[in-house]
Amino acid sequence: MSLGERDRQRWALALTTAGWLVLAAYLLLLIAQIRRAFAVTVGSFEDGVWGQRIELVSFVTLPQNLVILVPAAAAGVGAVMLLHDATQELQVSWARQLVRITAGLNYVVVALAVLGIVDVFMQTPDSIGGTTAILTRVGGILMAIAMIRVCLEAERTAIDAGSALPG
């Protein structure tokens, strides 16, 4: 079954809208964790208040939380691919911005996960719980890298298709 131009644009618009909404949901989770972290005034961890704050914020990098971003990346990539030869620049630009921002947010996730791993080493360098915390954050890093890779490839494809269009 082949989609016509109008159907591809409708689907791309639906995917772009859904992707932005899912991205907003993850950003709300991130903001909630940051607010929660800065509400900590007395540290109960070995590395103090900032260690506890890093721990709280780095929860957004765990695979079970990061999976929220997967539909945003998939929707953005799908929309960009559907619009690969579209002439409506505004719709294409929203889809491209979605994949670009999703990739950028995943770079932030990697940085937060690395901070979380360093924090675990500072708290409990040799405990079993520390190993679990490190492994789950590494899992989040791997997921983030996968989304970065796919989003950036979609953006490159859109750029290449845009430069090949007449005009």
C-alpha positions as CSV (number, residue, x, y, z in Angstrom):
1,M,0.0,0.0,0.0
2,S,1.4,3.3,-1.0
3,L,0.5,6.6,0.7
4,G,-0.4,9.6,-1.4
5,E,1.2,13.0,-0.8
6,R,-1.8,14.2,1.2
7,D,-1.9,11.1,3.4
8,R,1.9,11.3,4.0
9,Q,1.5,14.9,5.2
10,R,-1.4,14.0,7.5
11,W,0.5,11.2,9.0
12,A,3.6,13.3,9.3
13,L,1.7,16.0,11.1
14,A,0.1,13.5,13.5
15,L,3.5,12.0,14.2
16,T,5.1,15.4,14.7
17,T,2.4,16.5,17.1
18,A,2.6,13.2,19.1
19,G,6.4,13.5,19.2
20,W,6.3,17.0,20.6
21,L,3.7,16.0,23.2
22,V,5.8,13.0,24.4
23,L,8.9,15.2,24.4
24,A,7.0,17.7,26.6
25,A,6.0,14.8,29.0
26,Y,9.7,13.9,29.4
27,L,10.6,17.5,30.0
28,L,8.0,17.7,32.7
29,L,9.5,14.7,34.4
30,L,12.9,16.2,34.2
31,I,11.6,19.5,35.6
32,A,9.9,17.7,38.4
33,Q,13.1,15.9,39.3
34,I,15.1,19.1,39.3
35,R,12.6,20.8,41.5
36,R,12.6,17.8,43.8
37,A,16.4,17.8,43.9
38,F,16.7,21.5,44.8
39,A,14.2,21.0,47.6
40,V,16.8,18.9,49.4
41,T,18.5,21.1,52.0
42,V,20.0,18.5,54.3
43,G,22.2,15.8,52.8
44,S,21.6,12.2,53.9
45,F,24.3,10.7,51.6
46,E,28.0,10.5,52.2
47,D,28.7,13.0,49.5
48,G,26.3,15.6,51.0
49,V,23.5,17.7,49.6
50,W,24.9,17.9,46.0
51,G,25.4,14.2,45.9
52,Q,21.8,13.6,46.8
53,R,20.6,16.2,44.3
54,I,22.7,14.5,41.5
55,E,21.2,11.2,42.5
56,L,17.6,12.5,42.3
57,V,18.1,14.2,38.9
58,S,19.9,11.2,37.5
59,F,16.8,9.1,38.0
60,V,15.6,10.5,34.7
61,T,18.4,8.6,33.0
62,L,17.3,5.2,34.1
63,P,16.0,3.0,31.2
64,Q,12.5,2.8,32.7
65,N,12.2,6.6,32.7
66,L,14.2,7.2,29.5
67,V,11.9,5.0,27.6
68,I,9.4,7.9,27.6
69,L,11.6,9.6,25.0
70,V,11.6,6.6,22.6
71,P,8.1,7.4,21.1
72,A,9.3,11.1,20.6
73,A,12.3,9.9,18.7
74,A,10.4,7.3,16.6
75,A,7.6,9.8,15.8
76,G,10.1,12.5,14.7
77,V,12.1,10.1,12.6
78,G,8.9,8.7,11.0
79,A,7.6,12.2,10.3
80,V,11.0,13.2,8.7
81,M,11.0,10.1,6.6
82,L,7.4,10.7,5.4
83,L,8.3,14.3,4.5
84,H,11.6,13.5,2.7
85,D,10.4,15.1,-0.5
86,A,7.7,17.4,0.7
87,T,7.6,21.0,-0.4
88,Q,5.9,22.3,2.7
89,E,9.0,23.7,4.5
90,L,7.1,24.6,7.7
91,Q,5.9,21.1,8.4
92,V,9.4,19.7,7.5
93,S,11.1,22.2,9.9
94,W,8.9,21.2,12.8
95,A,9.7,17.5,12.3
96,R,13.4,18.3,11.9
97,Q,13.4,20.4,15.1
98,L,11.7,17.5,16.9
99,V,14.5,15.1,16.0
100,R,17.2,17.7,16.6
101,I,15.8,18.6,20.1
102,T,15.3,14.9,21.0
103,A,18.9,14.2,20.1
104,G,20.1,17.2,22.1
105,L,18.1,16.2,25.1
106,N,19.6,12.7,24.9
107,Y,23.1,14.3,25.0
108,V,21.9,15.9,28.3
109,V,20.7,12.5,29.5
110,V,24.2,11.0,28.8
111,A,25.8,13.8,30.8
112,L,23.4,13.4,33.7
113,A,23.9,9.6,33.7
114,V,27.7,10.1,33.8
115,L,27.3,12.5,36.7
116,G,25.1,9.9,38.4
117,I,27.7,7.2,37.9
118,V,30.4,9.4,39.4
119,D,28.1,10.1,42.3
120,V,27.6,6.4,42.9
121,F,31.4,5.9,43.0
122,M,31.6,8.8,45.5
123,Q,28.9,7.2,47.8
124,T,29.5,3.5,47.7
125,P,32.5,2.5,45.6
126,D,32.3,-1.2,46.3
127,S,28.7,-2.1,47.2
128,I,26.3,-4.3,45.2
129,G,23.7,-1.6,45.2
130,G,26.3,0.7,43.6
131,T,26.9,-1.8,40.8
132,T,23.1,-2.0,40.1
133,A,22.9,1.8,40.0
134,I,25.8,2.0,37.7
135,L,24.6,-0.7,35.3
136,T,21.1,0.9,35.1
137,R,22.6,4.3,34.2
138,V,24.9,2.7,31.6
139,G,21.7,1.1,30.2
140,G,20.2,4.6,30.0
141,I,23.3,5.9,28.3
142,L,23.1,3.1,25.7
143,M,19.4,4.0,25.0
144,A,20.3,7.7,24.7
145,I,23.1,7.0,22.3
146,A,20.8,4.8,20.2
147,M,18.2,7.6,20.0
148,I,20.9,10.2,19.2
149,R,22.1,8.1,16.3
150,V,18.7,7.6,14.8
151,C,17.6,11.2,15.2
152,L,20.8,12.6,13.7
153,E,20.6,10.2,10.8
154,A,17.0,11.3,10.1
155,E,18.0,15.0,10.3
156,R,20.9,14.3,7.8
157,T,18.5,12.6,5.5
158,A,16.1,15.6,5.7
159,I,19.0,18.0,5.0
160,D,20.1,15.9,2.0
161,A,16.6,15.7,0.6
162,G,16.1,19.4,1.2
163,S,19.2,20.3,-0.7
164,A,18.2,18.1,-3.6
165,L,14.8,19.8,-4.1
166,P,14.6,22.3,-6.9
167,G,14.4,26.0,-5.9
